[in-house]
């Protein structure tokens, strides 16, 4: 099975400082340039086009509880601020064990191990919102296309999942800002259906279906804004086209 997200991107105030933090947290990046990536997670310098990401919680799966402890020890010894010491969090699940650190822009970053976590992948996101119901409506609109389902529904929190990873919108007076969430779909039609469903429901366009070869040959995506103005994407990676171009 694929990861919950094709990718998640955040915008940082100081690329060098955030690269150093996430390199300590996640290891060597898989892509290192203006956009720095670690598999399904990336950072880019904030700008007018990419405003600063604030008040996000992001959790990464690790191999076991010892890895959670080692991660927290390594980051605190490097001078980063703790947001929660290693330990069980039975309020989430019986097997849940995590630790938390503040990144250079004040976002909460977690290393977590539990029964269904996957080492080296994003495990979950928590985003604050002033309007939980509005967030729910947007993601219910696109859920059938991108393969997610509503798993928790209450007045103060909604959670969507693909059966492995998850993301939640939680009530808060100071909302999370400027996150890019990209969901993988299985073909060009999935990208078009995602875009059409969102626009038909009245959500704002941020880029119609089409190729984005500046990312890589065969990259085909569409972009809309959710109810909290996060940039949400459906993407299909046409690997056959990429292979043809390499051979050509």
C-alpha positions in Angstrom: 0.0 0.0 0.0 1.1 3.6 -0.6 1.6 6.2 2.0 -1.4 8.3 3.3 -0.2 11.4 1.3 1.7 11.6 -1.9 3.5 14.4 -0.2 3.1 17.2 2.4 4.9 20.5 2.0 5.5 23.2 4.6 6.9 26.7 4.1 9.7 27.8 6.5 11.1 31.2 7.5 14.7 30.1 7.3 15.5 27.3 4.9 19.0 26.6 6.3 17.7 26.4 9.9 14.8 24.2 9.0 17.0 22.0 6.8 19.3 21.5 9.8 16.4 20.6 12.1 14.7 18.2 9.8 18.0 16.6 8.8 18.6 15.9 12.5 15.0 14.6 12.8 14.7 12.6 9.6 18.2 12.0 8.3 19.6 12.9 4.9 17.1 14.4 2.5 16.1 12.6 -0.7 16.0 15.9 -2.6 18.1 19.0 -1.6 17.7 22.3 -3.4 15.2 25.1 -3.2 12.7 22.4 -2.2 14.2 19.9 0.4 12.4 16.6 0.6 12.5 13.5 2.8 10.3 11.0 1.0 6.7 12.2 1.4 7.6 15.4 3.3 9.2 18.6 2.0 10.1 22.1 3.1 10.5 25.3 1.0 11.4 28.9 1.9 8.4 31.0 2.7 7.6 33.8 0.2 4.6 35.8 -1.1 3.7 32.7 -3.2 4.3 30.3 -0.3 3.3 32.0 3.0 4.8 30.7 6.3 3.3 27.5 7.7 2.3 27.9 11.3 0.7 25.8 14.1 1.0 22.4 12.4 1.5 19.1 14.2 3.1 16.4 12.1 4.1 12.9 13.2 6.6 10.6 11.6 6.6 6.8 12.2 9.7 5.2 13.6 10.8 1.6 14.0 10.1 1.0 17.7 9.9 2.6 21.1 13.7 2.8 21.5 13.8 4.8 18.3 11.2 7.3 19.7 13.5 7.7 22.8 16.7 8.1 20.7 15.0 10.6 18.4 13.9 12.8 21.3 17.3 12.5 23.1 19.2 13.4 19.9 17.1 16.5 19.2 17.0 17.9 22.7 20.8 17.3 23.0 21.1 19.3 19.7 19.4 22.2 21.5 15.8 21.9 20.2 12.9 22.5 22.5 10.9 19.5 23.8 7.1 19.6 23.3 6.6 16.3 25.2 8.9 13.6 26.6 8.9 10.1 25.2 6.1 7.9 26.7 2.9 6.0 26.1 -0.2 8.0 25.1 -3.0 5.6 25.9 -5.6 8.2 25.1 -4.8 7.7 21.5 -4.4 3.8 21.5 -3.0 1.1 23.8 0.1 0.7 21.6 0.8 4.5 21.1 4.2 5.7 22.1 5.5 9.1 21.0 7.8 12.1 21.7 7.5 15.7 20.6 9.9 18.5 19.6 9.3 22.2 18.4 10.7 23.0 15.0 12.3 26.4 14.2 9.0 27.9 13.2 7.1 26.6 16.3 5.4 23.6 14.6 5.1 20.5 16.7 7.0 17.5 15.3 6.6 14.0 16.6 8.3 10.6 16.4 5.7 7.9 17.0 5.4 4.1 17.1 2.2 2.1 17.3 0.6 -1.0 15.9 0.0 0.5 12.4 2.8 3.1 12.1 5.2 2.9 9.2 8.8 3.8 9.8 10.0 6.7 7.5 6.5 7.9 6.6 4.2 10.6 7.8 1.9 8.9 10.3 -0.6 11.7 10.9 -1.2 15.5 10.9 -3.2 17.6 13.3 -4.4 21.0 12.0 -6.3 23.6 14.0 -9.4 25.2 12.5 -12.0 27.8 13.6 -14.7 25.8 11.7 -14.5 22.0 12.1 -17.7 21.5 10.2 -16.4 23.5 7.2 -13.2 21.4 7.1 -15.3 18.3 7.2 -17.5 19.4 4.3 -14.5 20.0 2.1 -12.7 16.7 2.7 -16.0 14.8 2.4 -16.4 16.4 -1.0 -13.1 15.0 -2.3 -12.9 11.9 -0.1 -14.3 9.4 -2.7 -11.8 10.5 -5.3 -8.7 10.5 -3.2 -9.4 7.3 -1.2 -10.0 8.6 2.3 -12.9 8.1 4.7 -14.2 9.9 7.8 -13.1 8.0 10.8 -14.0 10.4 13.7 -16.7 13.0 13.7 -17.4 15.3 16.7 -18.1 19.0 17.1 -14.4 19.7 18.1 -12.6 17.2 15.8 -12.9 15.4 12.6 -10.4 12.8 11.3 -9.9 11.3 7.9 -7.9 8.2 7.1 -6.9 5.9 4.3 -6.9 3.0 6.8 -3.2 3.4 7.8 -2.4 7.1 8.2 -4.7 9.9 9.2 -5.2 13.7 9.4 -7.4 15.6 11.8 -8.9 19.1 12.0 -9.2 20.2 15.6 -11.2 23.2 16.9 -8.9 26.1 17.8 -9.0 29.9 17.9 -5.6 30.2 16.2 -5.8 28.0 13.1 -3.0 26.1 11.3 -1.9 28.1 8.3 -0.4 27.4 4.8 0.0 23.7 4.5 0.2 21.9 1.2 -1.4 18.4 1.2 -1.2 16.2 -1.9 -3.1 13.0 -2.4 -2.1 10.4 -5.0 -4.7 9.2 -7.4 -4.5 6.4 -10.0 -4.8 8.2 -13.3 -5.6 11.4 -15.2 -9.3 11.0 -14.6 -8.8 11.0 -10.9 -7.1 14.3 -11.0 -9.9 15.8 -13.2 -12.6 14.4 -10.9 -11.0 15.8 -7.8 -10.8 19.2 -9.4 -14.3 19.1 -10.7 -15.8 17.9 -7.4 -14.2 20.7 -5.5 -15.1 23.5 -7.9 -18.7 22.2 -8.3 -19.0 22.4 -4.5 -17.9 26.1 -4.6 -14.2 25.7 -3.5 -11.5 27.9 -5.1 -9.3 26.8 -7.9 -5.5 27.0 -7.4 -4.5 25.3 -10.6 -6.4 23.2 -13.2 -5.6 19.6 -14.2 -2.4 19.5 -16.2 1.2 18.4 -16.5 3.8 20.0 -14.3 7.0 18.8 -16.0 9.1 21.2 -13.8 8.5 18.7 -11.0 9.3 15.6 -13.1 8.2 14.2 -16.5 4.8 12.7 -16.2 3.7 14.8 -13.2 0.0 15.5 -13.6 -1.9 17.4 -10.9 -4.7 19.8 -10.0 -4.9 22.2 -7.0 -7.7 23.7 -5.0 -8.0 25.6 -1.7 -9.8 23.9 1.2 -12.0 25.7 3.7 -9.0 26.9 5.7 -7.1 28.0 2.5 -4.6 25.1 2.6 -3.4 24.2 -0.9 -4.8 20.7 -1.6 -3.7 18.7 -4.6 -4.5 15.5 -6.4 -1.6 14.1 -8.4 -0.9 11.3 -10.7 2.7 10.3 -11.6 2.7 8.9 -15.1 5.8 6.8 -14.8 5.4 5.4 -18.3 5.7 8.8 -19.8 8.7 9.5 -17.6 10.3 6.3 -18.8 9.6 7.1 -22.5 11.2 10.6 -22.1 14.3 9.1 -20.4 14.7 6.5 -23.3 14.1 9.3 -25.9 
